[in-house]
Each structure stands twice: as structure tokens, then as C-alpha cells.
Amino acid sequence: MTTTPNIQRDVVIIGAGPSGMTAAHELTKAGLSVAVVEARDRVGGRTWNNTIDGAWLELGGQWVSPDQTALIGLLDELGLGTYSRYRDGDSVYVAPDGTRTRYTGEMFPVDADTEAEMNKLIETMDALAAAMDPQEPWNHPQARELDIISFHHWLRSQSGNEEACNNIGLFIAGGMLTKPAHAFSALQAVFMAASAGSFTHLVDDNFILDKRVIGGMQGVSLAIAEKLGGDVFLNSPARTVRWEKNDGGWLATVIADGVTVTAKRVVMAVPPNLYSRVSFEPPLPRRQHQMHQHQSLGLVIKVHAVYDTPFWRADGLSGTGFSASSLVQEVYDNTNYGDTRGTLVGFISDEKADYAFSLSAEQRQKEITASLAEFLGDTALEPVVYYESDWGSEEWTRGAYAASYDLGGLHRYGPDQLIPVGPIHWSCSDLAAEGYQHVDGAVRMGQFTAKKLIAELAA
Ligand SMILES: Cc1cc2nc3c(=O)[nH]c(=O)nc-3n(C[C@H](O)[C@H](O)[C@H](O)COP(=O)(O)OP(=O)(O)OC[C@H]3O[C@@H](n4cnc5c(N)ncnc54)[C@H](O)[C@@H]3O)c2cc1C
């Protein structure tokens, strides 16, 4: 008969994604002992390098932008290099009527009225974001007003130009929160912009999708796991978190498959939609029970199409394409560092992803590659490797890229989202201020949580 090991640590971390691993890294640097319990058979969470049919692909988070200084600092510390995304040549815009136009610069090649309306909406979003402290979006002067209207309806209250509204909506709805613009508030949209520095940053693909990590973004978690050695427990989903007061402090027990950890503090480094997979004893307070039901992940298919060569480059195309009306809303050159083959990555978001998943796998590939071909030519129809990242089917994630509040939720619950419950602290990119929804936000949350715990445990 085998018995489950029962170990003691200062802090137990649930989830070996970039947030949990960063917290573990900071805590051990401060001399505290940790155990990380991870449900999957690998570290990295929503960052994952894998080889599919001979093609090395980044199935989850990959890009780094210049404002993501916490992540950039950690990459430096871990000795991980970066490289730029290929972006020489023309981009392609597919208009609502299917017209394909090549262009350069950030502004889509639209008619003069649509351009003026898009610029007006960008300026308005920039001004609203500038008035917001991403640490407390609920204290924005118009917080309630913006949180009780959907982004879709707010855009139409600002402009009567449908193409402009859909194009601006795309940068936040399909492009970031991966929910239809009618499913989240204008405040949530402004927060998305403020967390990235400005709305202009989200419009500028050269900024927001600037660099990739040599060896892949999962390398962050893999490098930390190597330092932590036997303190990372894979295939160990946490099932129960039990806690009580103990000599003026806390005593927590995390019961995971294969290991039980007793510790002074617990870091829940998993997205909020998964908190209810764990039994808390005693139960979480009413406020948390309610709040967690208002945070959900979006849905996006990240499509990888690999070709013998990056054929679009010979045609003077960068590989970048946008369309609010096509099945594939965005496409980019995603060729790997030092690779002679060419890789495209495309994104199909929210209701279009629902449609795509209603098709057979064969028909889905046919329609998705046809959409890629609309941007880059018929050679795109025949990739040598084709793969769809489907995070909605992953039990320990259930969507992509990250969680956001439903209408009205951000100002109603946001102020309480980081309040610890007894010894339990919350840490993930979904709760970040700067770098919200991104690996940078996960790293910032890991560092912030570790700093709090180091101070508390020293006291
Ligand atoms: C397709 C896709 C593309 C993306 N693109 C980008 C990008 O280009 N740039 C960028 O910065 N970000 C991107 N992101 C977002 C980024 O990957 C996430 O924000 C980041 O990984 C979140 O880190 P985290 O540690 O907070 O959570 P996660 O990475 O989700 O880690 C949480 C971990 O907890 C584990 N877990 C869950 N429940 C339990 C349990 N009960 N017990 C034990 N373990 C548990 C999970 O298995 C997981 O390993 C993308 C995400 C996806 C899915």
C-alpha cells in the first residue's frame, strides 16, 4: 500500500503557470520554503511549446511588448533571449464587402469618413484610459456609467459609422477579451487599454506583438521549475484547501492528488473560473462565491499553419492581416527563430469560434485556410502542418486568453478581487492591473503576492 506524502512548507502554491512559478521563485529567493502543486503533467499553464507533426509551435501565450517590463526583467534574469516578429512589407485589410487592400502603417485603408470616425474613437478611448489607474479601474470618474453599458452599445453611442465601430471593437473584443462586444462593459474595455498603457498601444500591432522568446514563452516556467527541482508536484490537482487559525497565525492544508502540503499561506495561482474546482473548508465568504461567478474566460481558436517557405514575404507581404468581418480576424507571420519554414498564426474569436466549432474538423480547416488565403493568396490553402489550439477543451483552463467580468461586474466586485481569505491569496494574470490578461500581468501578480507574503511571514 502506498501512502500519500505529507510535507510542510512556508507557502503552498496551487498552479504552475507563470504567476505561480514567479511567486515560488521570489519566495525561495527570500529564503522561504515552497511547494507548487500542478494539475497538469507539465508547468507553464496557458504558455505551452509543443511539437505537432514535426512543427514546433507555441500553443498559448507568446508575444512580449515593450511596456511589459516585469516580464522583460524576468526573461533577463533567467537568461532567456527574445527576437522580433517579422513585419517587413505590406499588411492586408479585408473590408466588410470582401474587398482586399494592401496597406502600410497602422490605419486600415478605409474611406475618409470611417477613418475620421476610427481616429475619433481611438482618441476617446485614449482619453478615458489616461484617466484610469489600472490598479483601481473602479475608481475611474465614469466607472459606473461605463460599466453598465456594453462596449458594443457604447461604441454606437459615440459613432454612427458601423465599420468604424466594428474595427475599433475588434481590438478589444475579438482581439483581447475574445468575447462579443455586447458581452462586456465599456469600463472593461477601457481597463484593457489602460492596462496596456493606452488604446493606441492595442491598435499598434508593432507594439503589442513586438517580440517572442527564443525557445518559447513556456521557457519562463520551465527555467523556474528547474531551480525548484523536487518542490514542483505535477499531476497533482488541488482538491481541498482546509485552513484554521493557529497561534495567532494560520495553518493551511492543501490536499492534492499525490501530495498533501501543510503551510502558513496558500497562493491560488489559477484563473478565477477554476476556483470552484477546489473545496474550501471553511467555505469562501459570500462575496467571493458571488464575485467568482461573474468572471469568465473568452473563447478563441489560435490556428497554426506551417508552409515549406514563408511564401507571402516574396510577394512583399508582412503576413499581417486584419478583418472584423472575416472568419479569421487577425493573421501574422509567426515563423520561428532560425526556421526556414514559414508559419502563419490566425485567430478566430467568440461567436465566430462557436461557428467554427460547429463544423466538422475537415470543413473547419477548409474554411479557415480559405480565410487565410483571402489575406495572403491561394498558397495558404495547403499548409504542410495545420493545428488549432483549442484551450476551451482544456480541463484546467477552459477558454482563452483570460478572464473578464460580465456587464457591471468590474466596478461591483473588482475592489474585492485581491482580498485574501484567511491564509489564501489570489494570483493570476486575470487579476492583474498592468499586463492584465498577459504573461507580464501573471509575473507582476506573482511578484506582488510574494512580496506581501514575505513581509507577512517576516512579521
Ligand atoms: C492561445 C493563447 C494565446 C495567448 N497569447 C498571449 C500572448 O501572446 N502574450 C501574452 O502575454 N499572453 C498571452 N496569453 C495569455 C497568457 O498565456 C496568460 O495570461 C498567462 O499564461 C496566465 O498565467 P497564470 O499563471 O496567471 O495562469 P495559467 O497560465 O493558466 O496557470 C495556471 C495553472 O494552474 C493550474 N491549475 C488549475 N487548477 C488547478 C488545481 N486545482 N490544482 C493545481 N493546479 C491547477 C493549471 O493547470 C495551470 O498550469 C495567451 C493565452 C492563450 C491561451
PDBQT file of the ligand as one rigid body, heavy atoms in Angstrom, charges set to zero:
ROOT
HETATM    1  C1  LIG A 501      -3.997  30.884 -27.057  1.00  0.00    +0.000 C 
HETATM    2  C2  LIG A 501      -3.413  31.877 -26.086  1.00  0.00    +0.000 A 
HETATM    3  C3  LIG A 501      -2.633  32.919 -26.583  1.00  0.00    +0.000 A 
HETATM    4  C4  LIG A 501      -2.108  33.870 -25.706  1.00  0.00    +0.000 A 
HETATM    5  N1  LIG A 501      -1.278  34.845 -26.201  1.00  0.00    +0.000 NA
HETATM    6  C5  LIG A 501      -0.598  35.631 -25.342  1.00  0.00    +0.000 A 
HETATM    7  C6  LIG A 501       0.477  36.441 -25.803  1.00  0.00    +0.000 A 
HETATM    8  O1  LIG A 501       0.820  36.417 -26.999  1.00  0.00    +0.000 OA
HETATM    9  N2  LIG A 501       1.148  37.199 -24.888  1.00  0.00    +0.000 N 
HETATM   10  C7  LIG A 501       0.819  37.177 -23.558  1.00  0.00    +0.000 A 
HETATM   11  O2  LIG A 501       1.466  37.881 -22.770  1.00  0.00    +0.000 OA
HETATM   12  N3  LIG A 501      -0.187  36.405 -23.092  1.00  0.00    +0.000 NA
HETATM   13  C8  LIG A 501      -0.883  35.612 -23.936  1.00  0.00    +0.000 A 
HETATM   14  N4  LIG A 501      -1.816  34.745 -23.465  1.00  0.00    +0.000 N 
HETATM   15  C9  LIG A 501      -2.207  34.805 -22.041  1.00  0.00    +0.000 C 
HETATM   16  C10 LIG A 501      -1.184  34.169 -21.091  1.00  0.00    +0.000 C 
HETATM   17  O3  LIG A 501      -0.768  32.924 -21.586  1.00  0.00    +0.000 OA
HETATM   18  C11 LIG A 501      -1.827  34.055 -19.713  1.00  0.00    +0.000 C 
HETATM   19  O4  LIG A 501      -2.255  35.327 -19.282  1.00  0.00    +0.000 OA
HETATM   20  C12 LIG A 501      -0.846  33.508 -18.665  1.00  0.00    +0.000 C 
HETATM   21  O5  LIG A 501      -0.346  32.249 -19.014  1.00  0.00    +0.000 OA
HETATM   22  C13 LIG A 501      -1.561  33.386 -17.318  1.00  0.00    +0.000 C 
HETATM   23  O6  LIG A 501      -0.662  32.894 -16.356  1.00  0.00    +0.000 OA
HETATM   24  P1  LIG A 501      -1.214  32.413 -14.950  1.00  0.00    +0.000 P 
HETATM   25  O7  LIG A 501      -0.066  31.816 -14.215  1.00  0.00    +0.000 OA
HETATM   26  O8  LIG A 501      -1.964  33.524 -14.322  1.00  0.00    +0.000 OA
HETATM   27  O9  LIG A 501      -2.311  31.276 -15.273  1.00  0.00    +0.000 OA
HETATM   28  P2  LIG A 501      -2.114  29.898 -16.107  1.00  0.00    +0.000 P 
HETATM   29  O10 LIG A 501      -1.064  30.067 -17.138  1.00  0.00    +0.000 OA
HETATM   30  O11 LIG A 501      -3.466  29.498 -16.550  1.00  0.00    +0.000 OA
HETATM   31  O12 LIG A 501      -1.600  28.865 -14.995  1.00  0.00    +0.000 OA
HETATM   32  C14 LIG A 501      -2.490  28.323 -14.044  1.00  0.00    +0.000 C 
HETATM   33  C15 LIG A 501      -2.043  26.902 -13.735  1.00  0.00    +0.000 C 
HETATM   34  O13 LIG A 501      -2.880  26.369 -12.685  1.00  0.00    +0.000 OA
HETATM   35  C16 LIG A 501      -3.128  25.007 -12.958  1.00  0.00    +0.000 C 
HETATM   36  N5  LIG A 501      -4.316  24.602 -12.199  1.00  0.00    +0.000 N 
HETATM   37  C17 LIG A 501      -5.603  24.951 -12.412  1.00  0.00    +0.000 A 
HETATM   38  N6  LIG A 501      -6.384  24.437 -11.445  1.00  0.00    +0.000 NA
HETATM   39  C18 LIG A 501      -5.574  23.736 -10.614  1.00  0.00    +0.000 A 
HETATM   40  C19 LIG A 501      -5.788  22.972  -9.427  1.00  0.00    +0.000 A 
HETATM   41  N7  LIG A 501      -6.993  22.813  -8.879  1.00  0.00    +0.000 N 
HETATM   42  N8  LIG A 501      -4.713  22.394  -8.827  1.00  0.00    +0.000 NA
HETATM   43  C20 LIG A 501      -3.467  22.534  -9.339  1.00  0.00    +0.000 A 
HETATM   44  N9  LIG A 501      -3.213  23.252 -10.474  1.00  0.00    +0.000 NA
HETATM   45  C21 LIG A 501      -4.256  23.845 -11.064  1.00  0.00    +0.000 A 
HETATM   46  C22 LIG A 501      -3.275  24.961 -14.467  1.00  0.00    +0.000 C 
HETATM   47  O14 LIG A 501      -3.072  23.655 -14.962  1.00  0.00    +0.000 OA
HETATM   48  C23 LIG A 501      -2.187  25.939 -14.909  1.00  0.00    +0.000 C 
HETATM   49  O15 LIG A 501      -0.961  25.277 -15.111  1.00  0.00    +0.000 OA
HETATM   50  C24 LIG A 501      -2.379  33.777 -24.307  1.00  0.00    +0.000 A 
HETATM   51  C25 LIG A 501      -3.155  32.732 -23.821  1.00  0.00    +0.000 A 
HETATM   52  C26 LIG A 501      -3.665  31.782 -24.691  1.00  0.00    +0.000 A 
HETATM   53  C27 LIG A 501      -4.480  30.641 -24.108  1.00  0.00    +0.000 C 
ENDROOT
TORSDOF 0
